[in-house]
């Protein structure tokens, strides 16, 4: 099939055949302002117009004069094509969320300044924004999973005056001490305001209930990662291939905390993983966070600024 701009699309005889294959033609270019969008250029042969104020965010798989753009970004082999002063015709593979799950990792009051004496990472005036991003993640997924830190009163990891937070414990499944947080039945245990009820999720994980267990990853009950929480098996059963992650907390300087550990474990299990930075927060310096994000990217985990980047 030849388009009006003389670009050939092999294997299809008509626009209708493209649509039946869930493919769409898109006219793509760089534009500095929304008013620059020349819609008339695409009328008659184009399904959508794609543009971006920042050409470095236009990500394409390049095939000569033709390109394929796919959201979410599912391949480490992707390349970034500068669109400045150029115009392209693209075959657009429309997003299919049937193989995607969003995952709200430990998005609990105990990790916000609603509970100042626990492990506050999230400021009170940031709660609505983070919750909105988690909910937007779910809009771009078929399934919605979640986890909670589920701690007892007498955890062997609990910090005291004699043994303050971050001091080493050295037990097989308790590495360091933390302030008491997310104790069952307390306000800190509850999900952040604006998130669904537990029964509205498709799968829910409770972790850390034993006094001698303080796991970080919601994928495993133990630090050695030998006892599964079931999420990997559940996702495979549901046909999930891609996870979109939000929740608390991402990192402690250069090391993973609960969400960061989830990203790494799910990637190791063979899933595509997207971390939405607007839907999470970390502990420590900006330098430490950037180094940790580099670790994630080196593993092939996709980092996005917010849910708008998932089309």
ZAMARTI-35386 format. One record per residue (C-alpha): residue in three letters; z, y, x. Coordinates in steps of 0.2 Angstrom, whole numbers, padded with zeros to 4 digits, always signed. Example, Ala and Ser with C-alpha at 12.3 -4.5 7.8 and 13.67 -1.06 7.14 Angstrom:
Ala+0039-0022+0062 Ser+0036-0005+0068 
! end
This chain:
Unk+0000+0000+0000 Unk-0005+0017+0007 Unk+0005+0032+0002 Unk-0002+0050-0001 Unk+0002+0055+0017 Unk-0008+0040+0023 Unk+0007+0030+0030 Unk+0004+0011+0027 Unk+0018+0000+0020 Unk+0014-0018+0023 Unk+0018-0032+0011 Unk+0018-0021-0005 Unk+0003-0017-0017 Unk+0012-0004-0028 Unk+0027+0007-0030 Unk+0033-0005-0044 Unk+0033-0020-0032 Unk+0044-0010-0020 Unk+0056-0006-0034 Unk+0057-0024-0039 Unk+0062-0028-0021 Unk+0076-0014-0023 Unk+0067-0003-0011 Unk+0063+0015-0013 Unk+0052+0028-0004 Unk+0061+0043+0002 Unk+0055+0059+0010 Unk+0066+0064+0024 Unk+0068+0079+0035 Unk+0080+0091+0042 Unk+0085+0107+0032 Unk+0097+0120+0037 Unk+0100+0125+0019 Unk+0099+0117+0003 Unk+0087+0130-0003 Unk+0075+0124+0010 Unk+0072+0107+0001 Unk+0053+0107-0003 Unk+0054+0096-0018 Unk+0036+0099-0022 Unk+0031+0090-0006 Unk+0038+0074-0012 Unk+0033+0074-0030 Unk+0022+0060-0036 Unk+0025+0047-0023 Unk+0044+0048-0018 Unk+0059+0042-0027 Unk+0072+0052-0018 Unk+0073+0066-0005 Unk+0085+0064+0009 Unk+0091+0079+0020 Unk+0105+0084+0030 Unk+0112+0100+0038 Unk+0116+0090+0053 Unk+0101+0080+0060 Unk+0112+0070+0071 Unk+0119+0062+0055 Unk+0102+0056+0049 Unk+0103+0038+0055 Unk+0087+0027+0055 Unk+0081+0011+0061 Unk+0064+0016+0069 Unk+0048+0006+0067 Unk+0035+0018+0075 Unk+0030+0030+0061 Unk+0040+0021+0048 Unk+0059+0020+0047 Unk+0072+0011+0037 Unk+0088+0019+0033 Unk+0102+0009+0026 Unk+0119+0014+0019 Unk+0133+0009+0023 Unk+0128+0008+0042 Unk+0129-0011+0044 Unk+0121-0014+0061 Unk+0127-0009+0079 Unk+0109-0008+0083 Unk+0106+0007+0073 Unk+0099+0023+0082 Unk+0100+0041+0078 Unk+0083+0050+0075 Unk+0083+0069+0077 Unk+0074+0076+0062 Unk+0072+0094+0068 Unk+0055+0101+0065 Unk+0049+0083+0059 Unk+0045+0075+0043 Unk+0046+0056+0040 Unk+0041+0044+0026 Unk+0055+0031+0024 Unk+0057+0015+0015 Unk+0075+0016+0009 Unk+0085+0001+0006 Unk+0096+0006-0009 Unk+0114+0002-0007 Unk+0121-0014-0014 Unk+0139-0014-0016 Unk+0140-0032-0023 Unk+0145-0038-0006 Unk+0157-0024-0002 Unk+0176-0023-0004 Unk+0187-0008-0002 Unk+0205-0011+0006 Unk+0220+0000+0003 Unk+0231-0005+0018 Unk+0249-0001+0016 Unk+0246+0016+0007 Unk+0264+0018+0002 Unk+0277+0032+0000 Unk+0287+0026+0015 Unk+0273+0031+0026 Unk+0273+0049+0019 Unk+0285+0064+0019 Unk+0290+0059+0002 Unk+0302+0048+0012 Unk+0307+0058+0027 Unk+0319+0045+0033 Unk+0307+0031+0034 Unk+0290+0032+0044 Unk+0282+0048+0038 Unk+0264+0049+0044 Unk+0256+0058+0029 Unk+0261+0076+0025 Unk+0265+0079+0006 Unk+0250+0091+0004 Unk+0238+0078+0011 Unk+0243+0064-0001 Unk+0230+0069-0015 Unk+0216+0070-0002 Unk+0220+0053+0005 Unk+0222+0045-0011 Unk+0206+0053-0018 Unk+0197+0046-0002 Unk+0204+0028-0005 Unk+0198+0029-0023 Unk+0181+0035-0018 Unk+0180+0020-0006 Unk+0183+0009-0021 Unk+0169+0017-0031 Unk+0157+0011-0017 Unk+0163-0007-0018 Unk+0163-0022-0030 Unk+0181-0027-0026 Unk+0197-0018-0022 Unk+0210-0026-0011 Unk+0227-0019-0006 Unk+0242-0023+0005 Unk+0260-0018+0006 Unk+0273-0018+0019 Unk+0287-0028+0010 Unk+0303-0027+0020 Unk+0321-0033+0017 Unk+0336-0023+0020 Unk+0342-0033+0035 Unk+0326-0033+0046 Unk+0329-0038+0064 Unk+0317-0024+0069 Unk+0327-0010+0061 Unk+0332+0004+0073 Unk+0350+0009+0075 Unk+0359+0022+0086 Unk+0362+0009+0099 Unk+0344+0003+0098 Unk+0332+0017+0093 Unk+0315+0017+0086 Unk+0302+0010+0098 Unk+0315+0000+0108 Unk+0309-0017+0113 Unk+0316-0032+0103 Unk+0306-0046+0111 Unk+0306-0059+0097 Unk+0291-0070+0094 Unk+0286-0060+0078 Unk+0296-0043+0081 Unk+0290-0033+0096 Unk+0299-0016+0094 Unk+0311-0007+0082 Unk+0306+0004+0068 Unk+0316+0015+0056 Unk+0319+0006+0040 Unk+0304+0008+0029 Unk+0296+0001+0013 Unk+0311-0010+0008 Unk+0308-0019-0008 Unk+0314-0010-0024 Unk+0315+0007-0016 Unk+0303+0022-0018 Unk+0296+0020-0001 Unk+0290+0003-0006 Unk+0279+0010-0020 Unk+0261+0014-0018 Unk+0256+0033-0016 Unk+0254+0043-0032 Unk+0237+0041-0039 Unk+0233+0024-0033 Unk+0231+0010-0046 Unk+0244-0002-0052 Unk+0246-0018-0042 Unk+0239-0028-0056 Unk+0223-0017-0056 Unk+0218-0023-0039 Unk+0207-0039-0036 Unk+0218-0045-0023 Unk+0235-0040-0016 Unk+0245-0044-0001 Unk+0264-0043+0003 Unk+0268-0044+0021 Unk+0284-0043+0032 Unk+0296-0050+0019 Unk+0306-0061+0031 Unk+0319-0053+0042 Unk+0312-0060+0058 Unk+0294-0055+0054 Unk+0286-0038+0057 Unk+0267-0040+0057 Unk+0255-0025+0057 Unk+0239-0033+0052 Unk+0237-0037+0033 Unk+0227-0052+0038 Unk+0241-0062+0046 Unk+0259-0065+0043 Unk+0264-0067+0061 Unk+0260-0058+0077 Unk+0251-0073+0085 Unk+0239-0072+0070 Unk+0240-0090+0065 Unk+0247-0089+0047 Unk+0234-0081+0036 Unk+0238-0069+0021 Unk+0223-0076+0013 Unk+0212-0060+0013 Unk+0199-0067+0024 Unk+0197-0083+0014 Unk+0197-0073-0002 Unk+0184-0061+0004 Unk+0173-0075+0009 Unk+0175-0083-0008 Unk+0170-0067-0016 Unk+0155-0065-0005 Unk+0161-0050+0003 Unk+0152-0045+0019 Unk+0158-0027+0021 Unk+0175-0019+0021 Unk+0179+0000+0018 Unk+0196+0003+0025 Unk+0209+0017+0020 Unk+0228+0017+0021 Unk+0242+0019+0033 Unk+0243+0020+0047 Unk+0228+0019+0059 Unk+0236+0019+0076 Unk+0250+0023+0088 Unk+0242+0032+0102 Unk+0229+0020+0109 Unk+0236+0004+0100 Unk+0232-0002+0082 Unk+0245-0001+0068 Unk+0242-0008+0051 Unk+0225-0001+0047 Unk+0219-0002+0064 Unk+0224-0020+0066 Unk+0216-0024+0049 Unk+0199-0017+0056 Unk+0200-0027+0072 Unk+0205-0043+0063 Unk+0192-0042+0049 Unk+0178-0038+0062 Unk+0184-0053+0072 Unk+0182-0063+0056 Unk+0164-0059+0055 Unk+0164-0044+0042 Unk+0156-0027+0044 Unk+0170-0015+0044 Unk+0170+0004+0040 Unk+0185+0015+0043 Unk+0186+0031+0033 Unk+0195+0044+0043 Unk+0199+0055+0028 Unk+0208+0040+0020 Unk+0220+0037+0034 Unk+0231+0045+0047 Unk+0238+0039+0064 Unk+0254+0042+0075 Unk+0253+0051+0091 Unk+0241+0063+0100 Unk+0223+0067+0096 Unk+0219+0060+0114 Unk+0227+0044+0110 Unk+0218+0043+0093 Unk+0201+0046+0101 Unk+0203+0033+0114 Unk+0208+0021+0100 Unk+0193+0025+0089 Unk+0182+0022+0105 Unk+0190+0004+0105 Unk+0185+0002+0087 Unk+0167+0008+0090 Unk+0165-0003+0105 Unk+0169-0018+0094 Unk+0155-0013+0082 Unk+0167-0005+0069 Unk+0159+0010+0060 Unk+0169+0026+0059 Unk+0165+0039+0046 Unk+0173+0056+0042 Unk+0174+0053+0024 Unk+0167+0043+0009 Unk+0152+0055+0007 Unk+0144+0046+0022 Unk+0143+0030+0012 Unk+0128+0032+0001 
! end
